[in-house]
Amino acid sequence: MKSSLLAIVFALGAATAGAQQPAQTTPPAPGRDSTRLPLDRIIAVVGDQVITQYDVQERMLAMQQQPGFKPPQNEAEFNKLALEVINQLVDEEALVQKAAELKVEVLDNELSGNVDRQVREIRARFASDQEFRAELAKAGLGTPEEYRRFLMEQVRRGELQRRAIAKLKQEGKLPPVSVSQAEVEEAFNRSRGTLPRRPATVTFRQIVVPPRPTAAAREAARQKAESLLAEVRAGTEFERVAKRESADSVSALQGGDLGWARRGAMVPEFERWMFALRPGDLSPVVETGHGFHIIRVDRVQPGEVKSRHILVKPKIDSADVARARMEADTVAIKWRAATPFDSLVKQHHDPLEETSILTPIPRDTALPPSYREGFAGKKAGDIAIFPIAGPAGIPKFVVAQLVTVDEGGEYTLSDLKERVRQQLSEEASFRRLLDALRKQLYVTIRMDEPATAPQKP
């Protein structure tokens, strides 16, 4: 573990800064071992900034930690890689200088949390502060405070590059570049060996049947809600009643507070009253699919309302659950007998649930376990019935028809054609920008001598 500290810190820094990993162009932190990593050779000049051999070694060392990295096997391969790294550092420095021209700023308080997290991750790999400090010094990274400043600058440079690109895009200065079909095919064929497998997916339509309370249970819940409304109107604090009585356990903790909501966020019956009330007003008892509500509006602003509610739910017992299961079986029979889906939805579906999931969804990673189990062994067109968890642990019953079933496999060009085209277009547009920035700056690369290979610590 001790011998890999330099790799650890550079790999963590690279992961945080993202694809545009910044170059280090400021003087090295005190305490670095200049005999081990020579700093006296300038590799490139970009405007008024220099890129040193140490900068190149840092980047190449970080690259060695990436999965799948293949180290150069001879001097020619090494020099080719070194030149690629140098050009990458030149591009990054050009972007940083463009960010300064665009007056892009990144404040310390925007980065501190991220940087401190990385320092903590590195510190956690050592048994004591003394060991941590000793290994930082051995790796040429100075004290923890000096390393934090170094890392802060690295992350800042990466964020400056990201924001400069975003600003240029916003200003329309990164126009798309046309890409030919041949270029798309060539890029796909070049990378197809590294592509992950296409996941197995499904699409489906469903009718979710909830257990419904009896008429007697509904009436009992309504009467309780009416009594709570009378209590509030008589002067008992709304928040106190909500904390004591509301069945919405999340909002009840905040005295029924639902926060700010725009139109479309609540079920229609609730929303009609929420937007009709004035601040301080109480609604009558309002019934929705959730139960019976008492609503109070606290504040109103254009397009938004801040409200509270007290929810009373009718009791559901085991007999109600059994009736829901029988209803789900009946729905499946009718559906298989060609009863129109829309009419079944209108008669049986829980309005709080979705009816159609027609965008392919990965069955192994995105579907809840109950759906994965319910769809196991089913093919397109099949209808499955299975329970799902409902509020307070009371199950609902899903009657679902699989619309498509894709077992996955290797990606084809048709699967990724537009994505590859877009990526190539963006890369070409970005390359054109970088080339233009280079022409605006004084840029020179000094590869008259081979770069020195980085030494693993």
C-alpha positions as CSV (number, residue, x, y, z in Angstrom):
1,M,0.0,0.0,0.0
2,K,2.8,2.4,0.9
3,S,4.5,2.1,-2.4
4,S,1.4,3.0,-4.4
5,L,0.5,6.3,-2.8
6,L,1.5,8.4,-5.8
7,A,-0.7,6.3,-8.0
8,I,-3.6,6.5,-5.5
9,V,-3.6,10.3,-5.3
10,F,-3.2,10.9,-9.0
11,A,-5.9,8.3,-9.9
12,L,-8.3,9.9,-7.5
13,G,-7.6,13.3,-8.9
14,A,-8.1,12.1,-12.4
15,A,-11.4,10.4,-11.5
16,T,-12.7,13.7,-10.0
17,A,-11.6,16.1,-12.7
18,G,-13.2,14.0,-15.4
19,A,-12.2,13.6,-19.0
20,Q,-10.5,17.0,-19.2
21,Q,-7.9,16.3,-16.5
22,P,-6.0,19.6,-16.0
23,A,-2.3,20.0,-16.4
24,Q,-0.1,21.2,-13.5
25,T,1.7,24.3,-14.7
26,T,2.4,26.0,-11.3
27,P,5.6,25.4,-9.3
28,P,5.6,22.1,-7.5
29,A,4.7,21.9,-3.9
30,P,7.6,22.2,-1.4
31,G,9.1,18.9,-0.4
32,R,9.0,17.1,-3.7
33,D,12.0,15.0,-4.6
34,S,13.4,16.7,-7.6
35,T,16.1,14.1,-8.1
36,R,13.6,11.4,-8.5
37,L,11.2,13.2,-10.8
38,P,13.2,15.8,-12.7
39,L,11.5,19.2,-13.1
40,D,14.1,21.2,-15.0
41,R,13.0,20.3,-18.5
42,I,10.3,22.3,-20.3
43,I,8.4,20.1,-22.7
44,A,5.9,22.7,-24.1
45,V,4.9,26.3,-23.9
46,V,1.3,27.5,-24.2
47,G,1.0,31.3,-24.2
48,D,2.8,32.4,-21.0
49,Q,2.6,29.0,-19.3
50,V,5.0,26.0,-19.5
51,I,4.4,22.3,-19.4
52,T,7.2,20.4,-17.7
53,Q,8.5,16.9,-17.9
54,Y,7.1,16.4,-14.4
55,D,3.6,17.3,-15.7
56,V,3.9,14.6,-18.4
57,Q,5.1,12.0,-15.9
58,E,2.2,12.8,-13.6
59,R,-0.4,12.2,-16.4
60,M,1.3,9.1,-17.7
61,L,1.4,7.7,-14.1
62,A,-2.3,8.3,-13.7
63,M,-3.0,6.6,-17.0
64,Q,-1.2,3.5,-15.8
65,Q,-3.9,3.1,-13.1
66,Q,-6.7,3.0,-15.6
67,P,-8.3,-0.4,-16.4
68,G,-7.2,-1.8,-19.7
69,F,-4.1,0.5,-20.1
70,K,-1.5,-1.1,-22.2
71,P,2.0,0.2,-21.5
72,P,4.3,1.0,-24.4
73,Q,6.6,-1.9,-25.4
74,N,9.4,0.0,-27.0
75,E,10.9,3.5,-27.3
76,A,8.8,4.4,-30.4
77,E,5.6,3.5,-28.7
78,F,6.6,5.4,-25.6
79,N,7.4,8.5,-27.5
80,K,4.1,8.3,-29.4
81,L,2.2,8.0,-26.1
82,A,4.3,10.9,-24.6
83,L,3.4,13.1,-27.6
84,E,-0.3,12.3,-27.2
85,V,-0.1,13.2,-23.5
86,I,1.7,16.5,-24.3
87,N,-0.9,17.5,-26.8
88,Q,-3.6,16.7,-24.3
89,L,-1.9,18.9,-21.8
90,V,-1.5,21.7,-24.3
91,D,-5.2,21.5,-25.2
92,E,-6.2,21.7,-21.6
93,E,-4.0,24.7,-20.9
94,A,-5.4,26.4,-24.0
95,L,-8.9,25.8,-22.5
96,V,-7.9,27.2,-19.1
97,Q,-6.6,30.3,-20.8
98,K,-9.8,30.6,-22.8
99,A,-11.7,30.4,-19.5
100,A,-9.8,33.3,-18.2
101,E,-10.6,35.3,-21.4
102,L,-14.3,34.4,-20.9
103,K,-14.0,35.6,-17.3
104,V,-15.1,32.2,-16.0
105,E,-14.4,31.8,-12.3
106,V,-14.5,28.8,-9.9
107,L,-14.6,29.7,-6.2
108,D,-12.9,27.7,-3.5
109,N,-16.2,27.0,-1.7
110,E,-17.5,25.3,-4.8
111,L,-14.6,22.7,-4.7
112,S,-13.8,22.3,-1.0
113,G,-16.3,19.5,-0.3
114,N,-15.0,17.4,-3.3
115,V,-11.4,18.0,-2.5
116,D,-11.8,17.3,1.2
117,R,-13.6,14.0,0.4
118,Q,-10.6,12.9,-1.8
119,V,-8.1,13.8,0.9
120,R,-10.2,11.8,3.5
121,E,-10.3,8.8,1.1
122,I,-6.5,8.8,0.8
123,R,-5.9,9.3,4.5
124,A,-8.2,6.4,5.3
125,R,-5.7,4.0,3.6
126,F,-3.1,4.6,6.3
127,A,-3.0,3.5,9.9
128,S,-2.0,6.9,11.3
129,D,-1.4,10.6,10.5
130,Q,2.3,10.0,10.9
131,E,2.4,7.2,8.3
132,F,0.2,9.3,5.9
133,R,2.5,12.3,6.2
134,A,5.6,10.2,5.7
135,E,4.2,8.6,2.5
136,L,3.1,12.0,1.1
137,A,6.6,13.3,1.6
138,K,8.2,10.1,0.1
139,A,6.0,10.5,-3.0
140,G,7.1,14.1,-3.4
141,L,3.7,15.5,-2.5
142,G,4.7,17.6,0.6
143,T,2.5,17.9,3.6
144,P,-1.3,17.1,3.7
145,E,-1.9,20.8,3.5
146,E,0.3,21.2,0.5
147,Y,-1.2,18.3,-1.2
148,R,-4.7,19.7,-0.6
149,R,-3.7,23.0,-2.2
150,F,-2.2,21.1,-5.2
151,L,-5.3,19.0,-5.6
152,M,-7.6,22.1,-5.2
153,E,-5.7,23.7,-8.2
154,Q,-6.0,20.5,-10.3
155,V,-9.8,20.2,-9.7
156,R,-10.2,24.0,-10.3
157,R,-8.5,23.7,-13.7
158,G,-10.8,20.8,-14.7
159,E,-13.9,22.8,-13.7
160,L,-12.6,25.9,-15.5
161,Q,-12.4,23.8,-18.7
162,R,-15.8,22.3,-18.2
163,R,-17.4,25.7,-17.7
164,A,-15.6,27.3,-20.6
165,I,-16.9,24.6,-22.9
166,A,-20.4,25.0,-21.5
167,K,-20.3,28.8,-22.1
168,L,-19.0,28.4,-25.6
169,K,-21.8,25.9,-26.4
170,Q,-24.4,28.3,-24.9
171,E,-23.1,31.1,-27.1
172,G,-23.3,28.8,-30.2
173,K,-19.5,28.7,-30.7
174,L,-19.4,24.9,-30.9
175,P,-21.5,24.3,-33.9
176,P,-22.1,20.6,-34.9
177,V,-19.8,19.1,-37.6
178,S,-21.3,16.9,-40.3
179,V,-20.2,13.2,-40.1
180,S,-20.4,10.7,-43.0
181,Q,-21.9,7.3,-42.8
182,A,-18.5,5.8,-43.5
183,E,-17.0,7.6,-40.5
184,V,-19.8,6.3,-38.3
185,E,-19.3,2.7,-39.5
186,E,-15.5,3.0,-39.0
187,A,-15.8,4.3,-35.5
188,F,-18.4,1.6,-34.5
189,N,-16.2,-1.2,-35.9
190,R,-13.2,0.2,-34.2
191,S,-14.8,0.1,-30.8
192,R,-17.3,-2.8,-31.0
193,G,-14.9,-5.2,-29.3
194,T,-15.0,-3.1,-26.1
195,L,-18.8,-2.5,-26.1
196,P,-20.8,-4.0,-23.2
197,R,-23.6,-6.4,-24.1
198,R,-27.0,-4.9,-24.8
199,P,-29.2,-5.6,-21.7
200,A,-32.3,-7.7,-21.9
201,T,-35.3,-5.3,-21.9
202,V,-39.1,-5.4,-21.7
203,T,-42.0,-3.1,-22.4
204,F,-45.5,-3.7,-20.9
205,R,-49.0,-2.5,-20.2
206,Q,-50.5,-3.0,-16.8
207,I,-53.7,-2.7,-14.8
208,V,-53.0,-2.4,-11.0
209,V,-55.8,-3.5,-8.8
210,P,-55.7,-2.1,-5.3
211,P,-57.6,-3.5,-2.3
212,R,-60.6,-1.3,-1.9
213,P,-62.3,-0.6,1.5
214,T,-65.9,-1.5,2.1
215,A,-68.6,1.2,2.1
216,A,-68.7,1.0,5.9
217,A,-64.9,1.5,6.2
218,R,-65.1,4.5,3.8
219,E,-67.9,6.1,5.8
220,A,-66.0,5.6,9.1
221,A,-62.9,7.3,7.6
222,R,-65.1,10.2,6.3
223,Q,-66.7,10.7,9.7
224,K,-63.3,10.8,11.4
225,A,-62.0,13.4,8.9
226,E,-65.2,15.5,9.5
227,S,-64.5,15.4,13.2
228,L,-60.9,16.4,12.8
229,L,-62.0,19.3,10.5
230,A,-64.5,20.4,13.2
231,E,-61.7,20.3,15.8
232,V,-59.4,22.5,13.7
233,R,-62.2,25.0,13.0
234,A,-62.9,25.1,16.8
235,G,-59.3,26.4,17.3
236,T,-57.0,23.4,17.7
237,E,-53.8,24.0,15.9
238,F,-53.8,22.4,12.4
239,E,-50.1,21.3,12.8
240,R,-50.9,19.6,16.1
241,V,-53.8,17.6,14.7
242,A,-51.7,16.6,11.6
243,K,-48.9,15.3,13.8
244,R,-51.3,13.3,15.9
245,E,-53.8,12.0,13.3
246,S,-52.5,12.2,9.7
247,A,-51.9,8.9,8.0
248,D,-49.3,10.5,5.7
249,S,-46.4,9.6,8.0
250,V,-43.8,11.8,6.1
251,S,-45.7,15.1,6.1
252,A,-47.2,14.4,9.5
253,L,-43.7,14.9,11.1
254,Q,-43.8,18.5,9.8
255,G,-47.3,19.2,10.8
256,G,-48.8,18.1,7.5
257,D,-46.4,20.3,5.4
258,L,-46.3,19.4,1.7
259,G,-44.0,22.2,0.7
260,W,-44.4,24.1,-2.6
261,A,-46.1,22.4,-5.5
262,R,-46.9,23.3,-9.1
263,R,-49.9,22.2,-11.1
264,G,-49.6,18.5,-12.0
265,A,-47.8,17.5,-8.9
266,M,-50.9,16.3,-7.0
267,V,-53.9,14.1,-7.9
268,P,-56.6,16.2,-9.6
269,E,-59.1,16.2,-6.8
270,F,-56.5,17.5,-4.3
271,E,-55.1,20.0,-6.7
272,R,-58.5,21.6,-7.5
273,W,-58.9,22.6,-3.9
274,M,-55.2,23.5,-3.3
275,F,-55.3,26.1,-6.1
276,A,-58.7,27.4,-5.2
277,L,-58.0,28.2,-1.5
278,R,-56.6,31.5,-0.2
279,P,-53.8,31.5,2.3
280,G,-55.1,30.4,5.7
281,D,-58.3,28.9,4.3
282,L,-59.4,25.3,5.1
283,S,-61.0,23.0,2.5
284,P,-63.9,20.7,3.3
285,V,-63.2,17.0,3.5
286,V,-61.8,16.0,0.1
287,E,-61.7,12.4,-1.1
288,T,-58.9,11.1,-3.4
289,G,-57.4,7.7,-4.2
290,H,-55.3,8.1,-1.1
291,G,-58.2,8.7,1.3
292,F,-59.9,11.7,2.9
293,H,-58.0,15.0,3.2
294,I,-58.3,18.3,5.0
295,I,-56.2,20.9,3.1
296,R,-54.9,24.2,4.3
297,V,-53.0,26.7,2.1
298,D,-50.2,28.6,3.7
299,R,-48.7,30.7,0.9
300,V,-49.4,31.4,-2.7
301,Q,-47.1,32.7,-5.5
302,P,-47.5,32.6,-9.3
303,G,-47.8,29.0,-10.4
304,E,-47.1,27.6,-6.9
305,V,-48.9,26.9,-3.7
306,K,-47.5,25.9,-0.3
307,S,-50.0,23.7,1.6
308,R,-50.5,21.3,4.4
309,H,-52.9,18.4,4.8
310,I,-54.3,15.9,7.2
311,L,-55.0,12.4,5.7
312,V,-57.4,9.8,7.0
313,K,-57.3,6.4,5.2
314,P,-60.1,3.9,5.3
315,K,-59.1,0.6,6.9
316,I,-58.2,-2.3,4.6
317,D,-58.5,-5.8,6.0
318,S,-57.6,-9.3,4.7
319,A,-61.0,-9.8,3.1
320,D,-60.5,-6.6,1.0
321,V,-57.1,-8.0,-0.1
322,A,-58.7,-11.3,-1.1
323,R,-61.4,-9.5,-3.1
324,A,-58.6,-7.5,-4.9
325,R,-56.9,-10.8,-5.9
326,M,-60.1,-12.2,-7.3
327,E,-60.7,-8.9,-9.2
328,A,-57.2,-9.2,-10.7
329,D,-58.0,-12.7,-11.9
330,T,-61.2,-11.5,-13.5
331,V,-59.3,-8.7,-15.2
332,A,-56.8,-11.2,-16.7
333,I,-59.7,-13.4,-18.0
334,K,-61.4,-10.5,-19.6
335,W,-58.1,-9.2,-21.1
336,R,-57.3,-12.6,-22.6
337,A,-60.8,-12.7,-24.0
338,A,-60.0,-9.5,-26.0
339,T,-61.8,-7.0,-23.7
340,P,-60.3,-3.6,-24.7
341,F,-57.4,-2.5,-22.5
342,D,-58.8,1.1,-22.0
343,S,-62.1,-0.1,-20.8
344,L,-60.4,-2.4,-18.2
345,V,-58.3,0.4,-17.1
346,K,-61.3,2.6,-16.6
347,Q,-63.1,0.0,-14.5
348,H,-60.3,-1.5,-12.4
349,H,-57.0,0.4,-12.5
350,D,-55.5,2.3,-9.5
351,P,-55.2,5.9,-10.8
352,L,-52.1,6.3,-8.6
353,E,-50.1,3.9,-10.8
354,E,-48.9,4.0,-14.4
355,T,-50.6,2.0,-17.1
356,S,-48.1,1.8,-19.9
357,I,-44.3,1.4,-19.8
358,L,-43.5,1.4,-23.5
359,T,-39.9,2.6,-23.4
360,P,-37.6,-0.5,-23.1
361,I,-36.5,-1.0,-19.5
362,P,-33.6,-3.3,-18.5
363,R,-35.3,-6.2,-16.8
364,D,-32.3,-7.2,-14.6
365,T,-31.3,-3.8,-13.3
366,A,-34.3,-1.4,-13.5
367,L,-37.3,-3.6,-12.8
368,P,-38.3,-4.1,-9.2
369,P,-37.9,-7.7,-8.0
370,S,-41.6,-8.3,-8.0
371,Y,-41.8,-7.5,-11.7
372,R,-38.7,-9.5,-12.5
373,E,-40.2,-12.6,-10.8
374,G,-43.7,-12.0,-12.4
375,F,-42.2,-11.7,-15.9
376,A,-39.8,-14.7,-15.6
377,G,-40.3,-17.1,-18.4
378,K,-42.9,-14.9,-20.1
379,K,-42.9,-14.0,-23.8
380,A,-44.3,-11.0,-25.7
381,G,-48.1,-11.1,-25.5
382,D,-48.3,-13.1,-22.3
383,I,-50.3,-11.8,-19.3
384,A,-48.9,-12.2,-15.8
385,I,-50.5,-11.6,-12.4
386,F,-48.4,-10.9,-9.3
387,P,-48.6,-8.8,-6.1
388,I,-46.6,-5.7,-5.4
389,A,-46.1,-3.8,-2.1
390,G,-48.5,-1.1,-1.5
391,P,-48.8,1.6,1.3
392,A,-48.5,0.3,4.8
393,G,-47.5,-3.1,3.5
394,I,-50.9,-3.8,2.0
395,P,-50.4,-5.5,-1.4
396,K,-51.8,-4.5,-4.7
397,F,-52.1,-6.9,-7.7
398,V,-50.6,-6.3,-11.1
399,V,-52.2,-7.7,-14.3
400,A,-49.5,-7.0,-16.9
401,Q,-49.2,-7.9,-20.6
402,L,-45.7,-8.0,-22.0
403,V,-45.6,-5.9,-25.2
404,T,-42.0,-6.6,-26.2
405,V,-39.3,-8.9,-24.8
406,D,-35.7,-8.4,-26.0
407,E,-33.2,-10.9,-24.7
408,G,-30.3,-8.6,-25.3
409,G,-27.0,-9.5,-27.0
410,E,-24.3,-7.6,-28.9
411,Y,-25.0,-4.1,-30.0
412,T,-25.4,-3.5,-33.8
413,L,-24.6,-0.5,-35.8
414,S,-28.3,0.3,-36.1
415,D,-28.6,0.3,-32.3
416,L,-25.9,2.9,-31.8
417,K,-25.7,4.7,-35.2
418,E,-27.2,8.1,-34.0
419,R,-25.3,8.0,-30.7
420,V,-22.0,7.4,-32.5
421,R,-22.8,10.1,-35.1
422,Q,-23.5,12.6,-32.4
423,Q,-20.4,11.8,-30.4
424,L,-18.2,12.0,-33.6
425,S,-19.8,15.4,-34.4
426,E,-19.2,16.7,-30.9
427,E,-15.6,15.5,-30.9
428,A,-14.9,17.1,-34.3
429,S,-16.5,20.4,-33.2
430,F,-14.4,20.3,-30.0
431,R,-11.2,19.5,-32.0
432,R,-11.9,22.5,-34.3
433,L,-12.3,24.7,-31.2
434,L,-9.0,23.5,-29.7
435,D,-7.2,24.0,-33.0
436,A,-8.5,27.5,-33.2
437,L,-7.3,28.2,-29.7
438,R,-3.9,26.9,-30.5
439,K,-3.6,29.3,-33.4
440,Q,-4.5,32.3,-31.1
441,L,-1.8,31.4,-28.6
442,Y,2.0,30.9,-28.8
443,V,2.3,27.1,-28.7
444,T,5.5,25.1,-29.1
445,I,6.3,21.5,-28.3
446,R,9.9,20.5,-27.6
447,M,10.2,16.8,-28.4
448,D,13.8,17.0,-29.6
449,E,14.8,14.5,-26.9
450,P,12.8,11.5,-25.8
451,A,10.7,12.1,-22.7
452,T,11.7,10.2,-19.6
453,A,9.5,7.3,-18.6
454,P,7.6,7.8,-15.3
455,Q,9.0,5.7,-12.5
456,K,6.4,3.8,-10.4
457,P,6.9,4.8,-6.7
